[in-house]
């Protein structure tokens, strides 16, 4: 599926330690504007660097960090986590590029891939569906307050 909004000048690269402050700033903007994450982490730098990570990447657009994603190990599987894009540059295909990078990386690692998102993430759910991901389950949650009541699990598109 071709994304007509795809940003041509976007580069996905390994996240470096010096990127963390910028990433925390972007995460704060996303939290304030879109409610992600629902609960602000006590240690945002640590939250962006989970111990189970298989890799952390940023998307650069016009020479600046514009998005972030982490791929974590869950047993012998992989999970997409901490995916967000600078609110100033949404709808340019940056989130899709980060998501596609995780699909490719998980395949290279030989790991089955999935992701979870709370039910209040309309834009995120829309991105995953547009990218061909399939909803597999919904689980009630009690930590979302009035903002979210379910956790939705998605599986990636089937490769041909």
C-alpha distance (Angstrom), angle and dihedral (degrees) to the residues before:
residue distance angle dihedral
X1 . . .
X2 3.81 . .
X3 3.77 118.9 .
X4 3.80 108.2 -144.0
X5 3.80 90.3 -160.8
X6 3.80 92.9 57.6
X7 3.79 112.6 143.2
X8 3.79 107.8 -130.5
X9 3.81 95.8 -161.6
X10 3.82 95.0 58.3
X11 3.78 119.9 119.5
X12 3.81 123.9 -172.0
X13 3.79 113.5 -148.9
X14 3.79 140.0 160.6
X15 3.76 111.9 -77.6
X16 3.80 113.0 -112.4
X17 3.81 127.8 -151.6
X18 3.80 89.8 -110.1
X19 3.84 89.1 59.3
X20 3.80 93.9 61.8
X21 3.81 98.0 85.3
X22 3.82 90.9 50.7
X23 3.81 90.3 46.7
X24 3.81 91.5 50.9
X25 3.81 89.2 50.7
X26 3.80 91.3 50.9
X27 3.80 90.5 46.3
X28 3.82 89.4 52.9
X29 3.82 90.3 52.4
X30 3.81 91.3 48.2
X31 3.81 90.8 47.8
X32 3.80 92.5 50.7
X33 3.81 95.7 43.7
X34 3.79 103.5 33.4
X35 3.81 106.4 17.3
X36 3.83 96.6 -114.8
X37 2.89 118.2 169.5
X38 3.80 95.2 26.9
X39 3.81 90.9 -147.5
X40 3.80 115.2 39.8
X41 3.83 108.1 -125.4
X42 3.80 118.6 -114.9
X43 3.81 88.5 -134.2
X44 3.83 107.9 28.1
X45 3.82 93.9 -179.4
X46 3.80 90.3 53.5
X47 3.81 91.4 43.7
X48 3.81 88.8 56.2
X49 3.82 89.8 51.0
X50 3.82 107.6 49.9
X51 3.81 117.0 -175.1
X52 3.81 90.7 -123.3
X53 3.81 93.8 58.5
X54 3.77 120.6 137.3
X55 3.80 90.0 -173.6
X56 3.80 144.1 -19.1
X57 3.80 120.8 -145.9
X58 3.76 139.5 179.2
X59 3.77 131.1 -156.1
X60 3.78 115.1 -132.2
X61 3.78 120.2 -155.6
X62 3.80 121.2 -179.6
X63 3.82 88.9 -6.9
X64 3.81 96.4 -55.9
X65 3.79 134.5 97.9
X66 3.80 108.3 -96.8
X67 3.82 103.7 163.3
X68 3.79 145.6 12.8
X69 3.81 140.4 -153.8
X70 3.80 138.7 173.0
X71 3.78 128.2 -156.7
X72 3.81 112.3 -152.8
X73 3.79 134.5 -168.8
X74 3.79 116.4 -118.1
X75 3.78 103.2 -179.1
X76 3.80 105.1 -58.0
X77 3.83 92.0 -23.6
X78 3.81 131.8 81.3
X79 3.79 129.7 -129.2
X80 3.82 130.7 -159.8
X81 3.80 109.4 -129.6
X82 3.81 142.0 163.5
X83 3.82 92.5 26.1
X84 3.79 112.7 164.7
X85 3.79 139.7 142.0
X86 3.80 130.9 -149.4
X87 3.84 104.8 -92.4
X88 3.82 88.8 -133.8
X89 3.84 91.4 65.6
X90 3.79 105.4 34.3
X91 3.81 121.7 137.5
X92 3.80 92.9 38.1
X93 3.80 97.4 104.2
X94 3.81 95.8 -99.9
X95 3.81 94.8 122.4
X96 3.80 89.7 47.6
X97 3.82 91.3 51.9
X98 3.82 90.9 51.4
X99 3.81 90.8 47.4
X100 3.81 92.1 48.4
X101 3.82 89.5 49.9
X102 3.81 89.5 57.0
X103 3.82 91.5 49.0
X104 3.81 90.6 52.3
X105 3.80 93.9 44.5
X106 3.82 94.2 48.5
X107 3.81 89.7 50.1
X108 3.81 90.8 50.1
X109 3.81 88.8 51.1
X110 3.81 91.3 47.8
X111 3.79 92.2 -121.2
X112 3.77 128.3 140.4
X113 3.82 108.6 -121.8
X114 3.80 135.9 -143.7
X115 3.77 141.2 151.3
X116 3.77 138.5 -153.9
X117 3.79 129.4 -145.4
X118 3.79 132.8 174.9
X119 3.77 117.7 -110.0
X120 3.83 94.6 -111.5
X121 3.79 93.3 66.0
X122 3.79 97.9 96.3
X123 3.82 95.3 163.7
X124 3.81 92.6 45.9
X125 3.80 93.3 48.0
X126 3.81 88.8 48.4
X127 3.83 90.9 51.4
X128 3.80 92.8 50.8
X129 3.80 93.4 48.1
X130 3.83 92.6 46.3
X131 3.80 88.2 51.0
X132 3.82 90.2 55.7
X133 3.80 98.7 -103.2
X134 3.82 116.3 148.8
X135 3.78 126.7 -139.0
X136 3.80 108.6 -123.0
X137 3.83 106.2 171.9
X138 3.79 144.9 -0.9
X139 3.79 120.8 -147.4
X140 3.82 125.3 -170.1
X141 3.82 114.2 -118.0
X142 3.80 130.9 -162.7
X143 3.82 98.7 -165.0
X144 3.81 98.1 69.2
X145 3.80 95.9 77.7
X146 3.79 111.9 -161.8
X147 3.81 90.7 -27.3
X148 3.81 100.2 69.8
X149 3.78 138.3 8.6
X150 3.81 103.4 178.3
X151 3.77 140.9 44.1
X152 3.81 112.9 -140.6
X153 3.81 119.6 -152.6
X154 3.80 119.8 -153.7
X155 3.78 132.6 -168.8
X156 3.82 121.7 -151.9
X157 3.78 125.9 -106.7
X158 3.76 115.0 -77.0
X159 3.82 111.2 -104.8
X160 3.78 117.2 -126.0
